[in-house]
Amino acid sequence: RDVVATSDQQHVYLGSRDDGTIVHLVRYNGTLKWAESHAFGKFQAMELSADERFLYAVGPDSLKVFARNNDDGRLTQTEHSYDGDIGMAIGPSMLATVGSGKLTLYELTGSGGNGALKLRGNAQGAELKGVERMQFSPDGKFLFVASFDTDSVSSWELTQNGAKLAGKVSKMPGIDSPNDVAVTPDGT
């Protein structure tokens, strides 16, 4: 996502693909005010951790981790950096990136951690080509992926060391170059 906001809607973070920056805005009396900017490089997507202590940002060159000050929302880039990708999603305990037909799954370090990610595994398939957006199921057991290259939406079941294709809908009316997918909060 190019824009994420904290649960209280007081801090908004946006990524600029054109100038390669991550911008932090703060809401005062209903208006947004600039707080800070961070040079990133080629930018694609970002996500906040569930506890809002970390912001993860990805581009084709790198996946970077920013620690977030919960008092003022300011970001500090951590020492953690990983291989870049095009798309990203965050779930209850996992972070997924995707690019060039390859899905990479990381385990989040959990509450009290330092934002580091632990590689869990990979998956590959034609259904993963042309993907920018994905969404985890609320229980974190599945990942739903929209592929504009294959005109499909697929579901991937998470396994001990990656993911396996669980199902796919393709080339049906209304599924023409999908680029995003959403899952209801209850997973139905």
N, C-alpha and C positions, 0 to 999 in steps of 0.2 A: 504494500500500500504506500502511496506517496504522502498520505496525511494520516497521522495517528494522534489521538487525544487521550489524556488521562481520564480516569473514571469520573472525577469531579468536574471535568471539562475546563479546568483552569489553565492547563498547559497543552499547547498544540505543537506538534513537531511535523515539519514538512520537508520533503526532499526535492531538490531541484535537479532534474536530469540535465538541463542546459548548462548550468554553471557548476554542478557537482558539489553542492553544499547541502547541509542539513541545517534547518533554521528552527529555532525555538521561539515560539510566541507565547505570551502570557495574557490572559483575559483579565481586564480591569473594567469594572462597571459595564460589562457587556461588549466592550471593544477589545480588539487584539492589539497588543504592543510588542514590538520586537524586543527580544531578550538577548539572543546570541546567535552566532552562526559558526558552523564547523566545516572546514574544507573536507571533502570526502573523496572526490574523484568521480568516476563514472558511477552513477547512482541508479538503482532499479526499484528497491522496495525496502520497507522497514516495519518493524513490529516492536511493541512493548511487551515485556514479560508480564505474567499475570499479577505479580506483586508490584509492578511498575518501578522496580529498582534498576532495570536495565533496558536499554534500547538497542536492538539489533538492526544493523543496516547492511544491505548487500548490493553489490554491483558486479559486473563481469570480472573485475580485478580482485575483489576481496569482500569478505564478510567481517565486519568490525563490530565490536561490543563497546557500548558506552554505558558507564555507570551514571545513574540519575539521582541527583540530590532530591529527596522527597520533600524537603522544605521549600526550596525555590525552583525546582525543576531543572536546574542547570545540568549540563552533560559534561562528563570527563571521559575521554577515550581511554579504555583499559589497554593492557598489554596483549589482550587476546585478539588474534586475527586468524582468519581461516580462508580457504579457497573461495573465490568469488563464484557467483552464479547469476541467474536472471530473475527467478521468482523465489518467494519465501512465504512460509506460513508458520505460525506458532500455535502450539496446542497446550494442553494442561501440563505435560512433562517433556514435550519434544519440540524441536525446531526442524523444519524441513526446508531445503533449498533444491532448486531444479534448474537445469540448463542443458541444452543439447541432448535431450533424451535420457538424461541421468538424474535420478532422485537421490539426494543425500540426506540422511537422517541423523540428527544429533540429539543426545539427551541433555536436558537442562540440568544444571548443578543443584537446583532446588533453593529453597528459602535459606538465607544466611550465606549463600555461596558468593562467588566473586564474578559471576556472569560467564564463566568458562563453559564451553560445550564439550561433550564427550561423543566422539563418533560412534554411532550405533551400527550403521551399515548403509548400503546402497541398493538401488533397484534400477533397472533399465527397461525401456520398451518404447515402441513407436508412439504409444499414448502419452508419452512424456515429452514429445517434441512440440515446440511452439507453445510452451506453457509459461505464463507469467504469474498466474494466480492459482492458489490452492487453499483448501480449508480443512482443518481437522474436525472430526466428529466431536461432540461435546465430551464423550468419554475417552477420547484420545486413542481409540482403537483403529480408526480408519482415517484415510486422507482422501479427499475428493479433489479431482484435478480437471481443469478445463483446458483443452488443447485446441487452439485455432488452426494448427497445421493439419490435424487429423479429423477436424469437425467432430470432436467427441468429448464426453464427460466420463471419466473413469473413477472407480473407487479402488483404493489400495489398502489391503489389510496389513497392519504393522506386525512384523515378526521380530524374533530375538535379534536378528542381524540385518534388518532392512525392511522390505515390504514386498508383498506379492499382489498381483492384479486380482481383484475380487470380482469386478464387473465393469461393463462399459456400455454406454449408449452412444451410438454414432449415426451420422448421416440421416437423421430424422428431421421432420419439419420443425423449424425453430432452432435447430442446433447447427448453425452455420458460422464457423469461425468464433466459437465462444472464447471469451478472454477473462471471465471471472466466474466464481461459483460461491454460493452462500449456503450455509447449513443452519436450520432453525436451532434455537437454544436447547430444545428438548431432543433434538436429533431425529425427529419424525419427518 
